Structures are given as C-alpha cells and as structure tokens.
Amino acid sequence: MYEEVGGFGSLLLFWFDYGKIPQMWRESMRIPAKEAMPKVAHLAPRAA
C-alpha cells in the first residue's frame, strides 16, 4: 500500500471511548503504539 499511494504522511486512528472499561481503551492504544508503529516507523512521506 505504501508504494501504491506514494508514501504515508499521517496515520489516522478510529476508536471508541471505553469509559466504563478503561483497560480496553488502554489496550486499544497500546497495540498501535507498541506493535504497529514500530513496523512502519521507517516509512516516510515522499516529497511532492
């Protein structure tokens, strides 16, 4: 996907507010931060 769209400039997240279950909210933030972002951190947006 990175090559097809010419690089990424932003990562957009969509999540729900788990106000009654805060551990679910923390886990939903932990996964992108600790598992996904390190895998794509080396990718940079291409100059236009």
C-alpha positions as CSV (number, residue, x, y, z in Angstrom):
1,M,0.0,0.0,0.0
2,Y,2.8,2.4,0.8
3,E,4.3,2.1,-2.7
4,E,0.9,2.3,-4.4
5,V,-0.2,5.6,-2.7
6,G,3.2,7.3,-2.8
7,G,4.1,7.1,0.9
8,F,2.2,8.0,4.1
9,G,2.2,11.3,5.8
10,S,-0.2,10.6,8.6
11,L,-1.8,7.7,10.4
12,L,-5.4,8.1,11.3
13,L,-6.9,6.1,14.1
14,F,-10.5,5.5,14.9
15,W,-11.5,4.2,18.3
16,F,-14.3,4.2,20.7
17,D,-14.3,5.7,24.2
18,Y,-14.5,2.8,26.6
19,G,-15.3,5.0,29.6
20,K,-16.8,2.1,31.5
21,I,-13.9,-0.3,30.7
22,P,-10.7,1.7,30.8
23,Q,-8.5,-1.3,30.3
24,M,-10.0,-1.9,26.9
25,W,-9.2,1.7,25.9
26,R,-5.6,1.4,27.1
27,E,-5.2,-1.9,25.1
28,S,-6.6,-0.3,22.0
29,M,-3.9,2.4,22.3
30,R,-1.1,0.0,23.2
31,I,-1.5,-2.1,20.1
32,P,-0.9,0.7,17.6
33,A,1.8,2.3,19.7
34,K,3.8,-0.8,20.6
35,E,3.1,-3.2,17.7
36,A,2.1,-1.3,14.6
37,M,4.1,2.0,14.7
38,P,7.5,0.3,15.1
39,K,6.8,-1.7,12.0
40,V,6.1,1.4,9.8
41,A,8.3,4.0,11.6
42,H,11.0,3.7,8.8
43,L,8.5,4.8,6.2
44,A,8.5,8.5,5.4
45,P,6.3,10.6,3.1
46,R,7.6,11.2,-0.3
47,A,8.4,14.7,-1.5
48,A,5.8,16.0,-3.9
